[in-house]
């Protein structure tokens, strides 16, 4: 299992859910974009590189 880290790349399987900064993100099929929401509930799209910089986990971390 992954902990929030910059060294490990997130999964590449579409529809996978990961957590970053307490928010869930889903990998869009064929787009290589992680879709979630910001702290105000507005849609947010992250690249894999963005997600790696922010840190991610398979489990919610507060």
SULBELTA-V970901 format. One record per residue. N is the residue number from 0. RES is the residue in three letters. PSI is psi in radians with two decimals (999 if undefined). OMEGA is omega in degrees with one decimal (* if undefined). D_LAST is the distance of its C-alpha to the last C-alpha in Angstrom with 2 decimals. Layout:
n	res	psi	omega	d_last
N	RES	PSI	OMEGA	D_LAST
N	RES	PSI	OMEGA	D_LAST
This chain:
n	res	psi	omega	d_last
0	UNK	2.68	-176.2	17.12
1	UNK	2.52	167.9	15.25
2	UNK	2.90	-179.1	12.51
3	UNK	2.05	-176.2	11.36
4	UNK	2.65	177.1	14.79
5	UNK	-0.28	-174.5	17.50
6	UNK	-0.52	-174.4	20.27
7	UNK	2.32	179.1	19.68
8	UNK	2.54	177.5	20.60
9	UNK	2.88	-179.2	18.87
10	UNK	2.85	-178.8	21.09
11	UNK	0.14	-180.0	24.12
12	UNK	2.15	-179.8	24.71
13	UNK	2.58	179.1	24.81
14	UNK	0.16	174.6	22.53
15	UNK	2.44	178.0	19.87
16	UNK	2.26	172.7	16.31
17	UNK	2.89	-179.3	13.54
18	UNK	2.46	175.8	9.99
19	UNK	2.22	-179.2	9.50
20	UNK	0.66	177.2	7.32
21	UNK	0.14	-177.9	5.54
22	UNK	2.47	177.6	9.29
23	UNK	2.54	175.8	11.88
24	UNK	2.43	-178.7	14.99
25	UNK	2.35	178.1	18.33
26	UNK	2.08	179.1	21.13
27	UNK	2.36	178.6	24.25
28	UNK	2.28	175.1	27.41
29	UNK	0.04	-175.0	29.83
30	UNK	-0.34	-176.2	28.00
31	UNK	0.54	176.1	25.59
32	UNK	2.43	176.7	23.17
33	UNK	2.14	-175.2	19.58
34	UNK	2.30	178.3	19.32
35	UNK	-2.69	177.8	16.39
36	UNK	2.71	176.0	15.78
37	UNK	-3.02	-176.5	14.80
38	UNK	-0.23	177.4	13.04
39	UNK	0.08	178.9	16.41
40	UNK	0.12	178.6	16.85
41	UNK	2.53	178.9	19.49
42	UNK	2.46	179.5	20.17
43	UNK	2.35	179.2	19.05
44	UNK	2.26	179.5	20.64
45	UNK	2.52	170.4	19.65
46	UNK	2.93	176.5	21.99
47	UNK	-0.69	178.8	21.19
48	UNK	-0.73	177.3	21.68
49	UNK	-0.80	-179.0	19.19
50	UNK	-0.70	177.9	16.51
51	UNK	-0.74	179.2	17.55
52	UNK	-0.69	-178.4	17.41
53	UNK	-0.46	-173.2	13.88
54	UNK	2.58	-177.6	12.66
55	UNK	2.89	-179.5	11.77
56	UNK	2.74	172.0	11.16
57	UNK	-0.26	-177.5	12.79
58	UNK	2.58	179.3	9.81
59	UNK	2.28	175.9	6.54
60	UNK	2.26	179.6	3.80
61	UNK	999	*	0.00
